[in-house]
């Protein structure tokens, strides 16, 4: 009898945890009107071997605005505003402008921008908690998605890590540090003015 009660308690506790973990993500998105954070991005091959590490600053403003400023090892910027995304490469002196479609819509920042219905686009699967973090796995419902899955990890109610597996076998991990939720962000952060001499391509 005691064993049965213990099993029932574990079962119901697991259910409560699963419900609360989804709520943690929803609560964070609801609070994330403005976000700033430092980030480290790791690219790994199919065997998990690191291919490259990148570093920079991340900005998010709901709805639908974000900016990734890569500072090491290369200077690159990714800016989203409205229905377009700008991909700027300082070394190549070029910027590519793309419309947000199904594939671009999987951009990690857009998932948190308040402009994507996660339950409509993804199957949400509870993952085992580890390192005091809540993990949720997002599996795209559309076959033309550019990712196999996306993992979101939250700690103390805030975004901490993201992991993305694409259709080419590459795994990308993003770790966020010094994440803050300021009341305001400068609107100019989400504007892009190409430096003189930059080649502009529209995709």
Secondary structure, DSSP 8 states (H G I E B T S, - for coil): -HHHHHHHHHHHHHHHHHHHHHHHHHHHHHH-SEEEEEEEEEEE-TT--EEEEEEEEEEEETTTEEEEEEEESS-EEEEEETTEEEEEETTTTEEEEEE--TTGGG-HHHHTTT-S-HHHHEEEEE---BTTBEEEEEEESSTT-SEEEEEEEEETTEEEEEEEEETTS-EEEEEEEEEE--S---GGGG-----TT-EEEE-
